[in-house]
Amino acid sequence: VQLQAYGGGLVQPGGSLRLSCAASGSIFSINDMGWYRQAPGKQRELVATITSGGSTNYADSVKGRFTISRDNAKNTVYLQMNSLKPEDTAVYYCNADVETIVGEGDYWGQGTQVTVSS
C-alpha cells in the first residue's frame, strides 16, 4: 500500500491550498484517514481525521479554516485549507488505516511542504 500526497506549496497569509492524498495497492477497504503536520523543531500533530462514514475531527487550531473530505471510490482524502496563517507552515502527512488481504495496517504518505509567508 502506498499513499501519495501532493498539493503543498508557498502561499501568502490569508490564502488557500488544497492537499490531496491517494492510496493505492492491494486495498480491501480504508477505515479512518487523516492529515498530520510537523513544523521544524516540533512534534508531529494531528490536523484532521475522517472516518469511512464521513465523521470528522479537527485540531482546535484549524477549526473553521480547514475542511477534510474523502472520496471512497478513489481512495483519496483531501484537506482544504483556507485563511492560512504563518503558524500553519509545516510538512503535512496523510495517514490511512487500511485493510488488505493480509490484515490491517497504518500507512503514511511521504509528506508535502506547506509554507505560509509573505
N, C-alpha and C positions, 0 to 999 in steps of 0.2 A: 504494500500500500504506500502510495506517495501523495503528499499534499504539496501543491504548488501555489504559492501566494504571489500576488502581483497588485500593482496599483499605487504603490508608495511614490513619494517624490518630495519636492520642495514647494511649499505653499506659504503665502503670506498670512499673518494673523487675521482671523475672521473668514478665511477661505474654507474650501471644502475639498475632500478627497473621498474616493470610494475604493476600498480594498476588496479583492476577491480571492477566494482560495478554493481550488478544485481538488477533490480527492479522486485518485484513480488506482486501479489494480483489481485484485480479486476480492471485491467488496460484496458482502451479503446484505448488510444494512449498516446505517450510521445512526448512532444514538445522539448524544449531545455533541454540538460543535461550538467552537468559541474562538475568541481573539484575546491574546495576551500581549503585553508590551514590556519592554525593558529599556529604560533610559540609562545613559552612562553612569556608572557608579551605583546603580540601584538594582534591587532585586526585580525579577520578573513579576508582573502583577496582572491580575485579571482585568480585562476591559469589559467583555460582554460574553454571554453564552446564550445558546438557543437549543431547545430540545427538538426532537424529531416532530413533535406535535406543534411546535411554534411558540412555546412559552419562553420568555426571555428574562434575562437577569443582567443588570448593569452595575458597574462601579459607580459610586456616588459622584465621582469627579467627571463622569461623561454623561450622566443622565440628562436628558433633554437636548443633547447635542449630537450624540451618536445613535445610530439605529442598526441593529443586527438583523439580518434576514437570511433565509436559505432557500435553495431550490433543490428539493429532494430528488427530483428526476435527473438533475445534473450533478448531484453530489457536491454542491457548491455552497459556500457560505460567503456572505457579503458583510461589509461594515461601511455604512455611510457615515462620514464624519463631517459635521458642519460646525461653524463657529470655532474653528480650530484656534488653539492657544499655543504659545511657545512651550508651555509645560506638557503639551501632547507629543513633543518631539521624542521619538524612541524608535527602536526596532519592533515592529509588530509581527507577532507569530500567530498562525492559526493552529487550531488543535481540533482533533476529532476522536471520538470514541467509536471505533469501527469493529464490526463483527465480520469476520472472514470465515472461510470454511474450516480453518484450523483453530478458531477461537476469537475471543475479544481482545482488542489491544488499543492502546493510547498512542496516537500518532501526532507528530508536529511537522509543520511546514518549515521552510528554510529561513523565513523572516524577510520582511521588506521594510526599508528605512522610510520613516516619515519625519520630515524636518519642517518645523513651522518657524519662519523667520522673515523679517522684513529686510 
